[in-house]
């Protein structure tokens, strides 16, 4: 990718944050921290709001199982984290891991540093003994690190992860949401391989587009191309089987993948009933189409045999 393409991909962080902010404003889920990273912008359609609800709840459903299995004696590494607020939410819930690491492009982390520096509410979760240090593009503390790095350069990732002293023997979960799909297949494979090679009791959670070969998928791809965003990895993982295989081929013991329309059906029925009353959905078929073109895939290594095979929907 050239710089203009990088900038276009970076701009998707602003789009995602705005969508999350609006969905929270509408009552789909609670997140008191998202307001510090985005204002309530233009109205989003009901299917977009429900799609983000499924994304947020689906990833957390799997993550929560990992945190329970490890009693939060674990680490979280979020690649391409953008303005995500998961760390703060886990702190509020009392189930934050020992260490939470976020990695993204330097101009994204620089903006996030400014947000955190200027908002007392974002700093209040840190205790004095956490030794919080906010730099221009990075943040370091005993429990949270924000790292500036290009995920396509695994040597830099390795160096940064080593420098903060991440414990490779501790259970670790990696999270990527609409990240790998913007990378060339060989680059994303290298990142997945690095994680699987170095962390032997670990979970990898991935959310991204899938099934892009049909007309609906082509329209999505063309719309992104108009913004100079290219889904470089879409053809490399065109279906759920290839989503699973990408992990099995790169030092992960087992993997699974569900389309988001499947995930949606597995979410708690009482919660679905609640959110479906928030807005009238005129075209249910459109939601089904949207959800069928996204997926959550996950993989694990379980050398310590802590029961990671039990994680799922």
C-alpha positions in Angstrom: 0.0 0.0 0.0 1.1 3.5 -0.7 0.7 6.4 1.8 -2.6 7.5 0.3 -4.0 4.0 0.7 -2.7 3.9 4.2 -4.4 7.1 5.0 -7.7 5.8 3.5 -7.4 2.7 5.7 -6.7 4.8 8.7 -9.8 6.9 8.0 -11.9 3.7 8.5 -11.1 4.0 12.2 -13.0 7.3 12.3 -15.9 5.8 10.4 -16.1 2.8 12.8 -15.8 5.0 15.9 -18.6 7.3 14.6 -20.8 4.2 13.9 -20.2 2.9 17.4 -20.8 6.3 18.9 -24.2 6.5 17.2 -25.2 3.0 18.1 -24.4 3.7 21.8 -26.4 6.9 21.6 -29.3 4.9 20.3 -29.0 2.5 23.2 -27.7 -0.7 21.5 -25.1 -1.2 24.2 -23.4 0.9 26.9 -20.0 2.5 26.5 -19.4 5.7 28.5 -16.0 6.1 27.0 -16.7 6.3 23.3 -18.0 9.8 23.7 -14.4 11.0 24.3 -13.3 9.7 20.9 -16.2 10.8 18.7 -19.2 13.1 18.7 -22.7 11.9 17.7 -22.7 12.3 14.0 -25.0 11.6 11.1 -27.8 9.0 11.7 -26.8 5.5 10.7 -29.3 3.0 9.3 -30.8 0.3 11.6 -29.0 -2.5 9.8 -25.6 -0.8 10.3 -26.4 -0.3 14.0 -27.4 -4.0 14.4 -24.3 -5.0 12.5 -22.1 -3.1 14.9 -24.0 -4.6 17.8 -23.4 -8.1 16.6 -19.7 -7.3 16.1 -19.2 -5.8 19.5 -21.2 -8.5 21.3 -19.8 -11.4 19.3 -16.1 -10.5 19.9 -16.8 -9.9 23.6 -18.8 -13.2 23.9 -15.6 -15.1 23.0 -13.2 -12.8 24.9 -15.3 -13.1 28.1 -14.9 -16.9 27.9 -11.2 -16.5 27.7 -11.1 -14.1 30.6 -13.2 -16.5 32.7 -11.0 -19.5 31.9 -7.9 -17.6 32.9 -9.5 -15.6 35.8 -8.1 -12.5 33.9 -4.5 -13.7 34.6 -3.8 -13.1 31.0 -2.8 -10.6 28.4 -4.7 -8.9 25.5 -3.1 -7.6 22.4 -5.3 -5.6 20.1 -3.8 -5.1 16.6 -5.2 -2.1 14.7 -7.1 -1.1 17.8 -7.9 2.4 16.6 -10.1 4.3 19.1 -11.4 1.1 20.7 -12.5 1.5 24.3 -12.4 -2.2 25.3 -9.6 -1.7 27.9 -11.6 0.9 29.8 -14.8 -1.2 29.7 -12.9 -4.2 31.1 -11.5 -2.0 33.8 -15.0 -1.0 34.8 -16.2 -4.6 34.8 -13.4 -5.6 37.1 -12.1 -8.2 34.6 -9.2 -6.4 32.9 -6.2 -8.6 32.0 -2.9 -8.2 33.7 -1.7 -6.3 30.6 -3.6 -4.8 27.7 -1.7 -3.8 24.6 -3.0 -1.8 21.6 -1.0 -1.4 18.4 -1.8 0.9 15.4 -0.3 3.4 12.9 1.6 6.2 14.6 -0.8 8.9 13.4 -3.7 7.0 15.0 -1.9 6.4 18.3 -0.8 10.1 18.4 -4.5 11.2 18.2 -5.4 8.6 20.8 -2.7 9.9 23.1 -4.1 13.4 22.8 -7.6 12.2 23.7 -6.3 10.3 26.7 -4.1 13.2 27.8 -6.9 15.7 27.6 -9.6 13.6 29.3 -9.5 13.1 33.0 -12.1 10.4 32.7 -9.8 8.2 30.5 -7.0 8.5 33.1 -9.0 7.8 36.2 -8.9 4.0 35.6 -5.2 4.1 36.2 -3.9 3.9 39.8 -0.8 5.7 41.0 1.2 2.5 41.1 0.4 1.9 37.4 3.0 4.5 36.5 1.1 5.9 33.6 3.3 7.7 31.0 1.7 9.4 28.0 4.2 10.2 25.2 3.6 11.8 21.8 2.6 8.6 20.1 2.8 5.9 22.8 1.5 5.2 26.2 3.1 3.0 28.8 2.0 1.7 32.2 2.1 -1.4 34.2 -1.3 -2.5 32.9 -1.7 -0.8 29.5 0.5 0.0 26.5 -0.4 1.9 23.3 2.3 1.1 20.7 2.9 2.9 17.4 3.8 0.3 14.7 2.9 -0.9 11.2 1.5 -4.3 11.5 3.1 -5.3 8.2 6.5 -5.0 9.8 6.7 -8.0 12.2 10.3 -7.2 13.1 9.1 -3.9 14.6 6.2 -5.6 16.3 8.6 -8.2 17.8 10.9 -5.4 19.0 8.1 -3.4 20.6 6.5 -6.4 22.3 9.8 -7.5 23.7 10.6 -3.9 24.9 7.5 -3.8 27.1 8.2 -7.2 28.6 5.1 -9.1 27.5 5.1 -12.5 29.1 5.0 -15.1 26.3 4.2 -17.9 28.8 1.1 -16.2 30.0 -2.3 -16.9 28.2 -2.7 -14.2 25.6 -5.6 -13.2 23.3 -5.0 -11.3 20.0 -7.8 -9.3 18.5 -8.1 -8.0 14.9 -11.2 -6.3 13.7 -11.3 -5.2 10.0 -7.5 -5.2 10.0 -6.1 -8.3 8.3 -8.4 -7.8 5.3 -6.6 -4.6 4.5 -3.3 -6.3 4.4 -1.8 -8.4 1.6 -2.3 -12.1 2.3 1.4 -12.8 2.8 1.7 -9.9 5.3 -1.3 -11.0 7.4 -0.1 -14.6 7.3 3.3 -13.4 8.7 1.6 -11.6 11.6 -0.6 -14.6 12.4 2.4 -16.9 12.1 4.4 -14.7 14.5 1.7 -14.7 17.1 1.2 -18.5 16.8 4.9 -19.2 16.9 5.6 -17.1 20.0 2.5 -17.6 22.2 1.7 -21.3 22.9 -1.3 -20.7 25.2 -3.3 -18.2 23.2 -6.5 -17.2 21.4 -6.7 -15.2 18.2 -10.0 -13.4 17.5 -10.6 -11.9 14.0 -13.6 -10.0 12.6 -13.7 -9.0 8.9 -15.5 -9.2 5.6 -16.1 -12.6 3.9 -18.0 -14.1 1.0 -17.2 -11.1 -1.2 -17.5 -12.9 -4.6 -21.2 -12.2 -5.1 -22.9 -9.0 -6.4 -23.4 -7.6 -2.9 -19.7 -8.2 -2.1 -18.6 -6.6 -5.3 -20.6 -3.5 -4.5 -19.0 -3.3 -1.1 -15.5 -3.6 -2.7 -16.2 -0.9 -5.3 -17.6 1.5 -2.7 -14.4 1.1 -0.7 -12.3 1.5 -3.8 -14.0 4.9 -4.4 -12.4 5.9 -1.1 -9.0 4.5 -2.1 -9.6 1.6 0.3 -8.6 -1.8 -1.2 -9.5 -5.1 0.6 -6.1 -6.6 -0.3 -6.9 -9.7 1.7 -10.4 -10.4 0.6 -9.5 -12.8 -2.2 -6.9 -14.6 0.0 -9.7 -15.6 2.5 -12.9 -15.7 0.3 -14.9 -18.1 2.5 -15.2 -19.5 6.0 -13.0 -22.5 5.3 -10.1 -20.4 4.1 -10.6 -18.2 7.2 -10.0 -21.3 9.3 -7.1 -22.5 7.2 -5.2 -19.2 7.4 -4.6 -20.1 11.1 -4.0 -23.8 10.7 -1.3 -23.0 8.2 0.5 -20.6 10.6 1.2 -22.3 13.9 -2.3 -22.5 15.4 -3.6 -25.8 16.6 -7.3 -25.4 15.9 -9.6 -22.8 14.4 -13.3 -22.0 13.7 -15.2 -19.4 11.7 -18.9 -18.3 11.7 -20.6 -15.8 9.5 -22.2 -12.9 11.4 -25.7 -14.0 10.5 -24.9 -17.2 12.5 -23.3 -15.2 15.3 -26.4 -12.9 15.5 -28.6 -16.0 16.1 -26.4 -17.2 18.9 -26.6 -13.9 20.8 -28.9 -13.9 23.9 -32.5 -13.8 22.7 -33.6 -11.4 25.4 -31.0 -8.9 24.3 -31.9 -9.3 20.6 -35.5 -8.7 21.5 -34.5 -5.5 23.3 -32.3 -4.0 20.5 -34.7 -5.0 17.7 -37.3 -2.7 19.4 -35.0 0.3 19.3 -35.6 1.0 15.6 -37.9 -0.3 12.9 -36.0 -2.4 10.3 -37.8 -2.0 7.0 -35.7 -4.5 5.0 -34.7 -7.6 7.0 -33.2 -9.1 3.9 -30.7 -6.2 3.8 -29.5 -7.0 7.3 -29.2 -10.7 6.5 -27.1 -9.8 3.4 -24.9 -7.5 5.4 -24.3 -10.0 8.2 -23.6 -12.8 5.7 -20.7 -10.8 4.3 -18.8 -10.5 7.7 -17.5 -13.2 9.9 -15.7 -13.9 13.2 -13.0 -16.5 13.0 -10.9 -17.6 16.0 -8.0 -20.0 16.6 -6.1 -21.2 19.7 -3.0 -22.9 20.9 -3.5 -24.6 24.2 -0.1 -26.1 25.4 -1.1 -25.5 29.0 -4.4 -27.3 28.4 -6.6 -24.6 30.1 -9.6 -25.5 28.1 -9.5 -23.2 25.1 -11.3 -25.7 23.0 -14.5 -24.9 25.0 -14.6 -21.3 23.6 -17.3 -20.8 21.0 -20.8 -19.8 20.3 
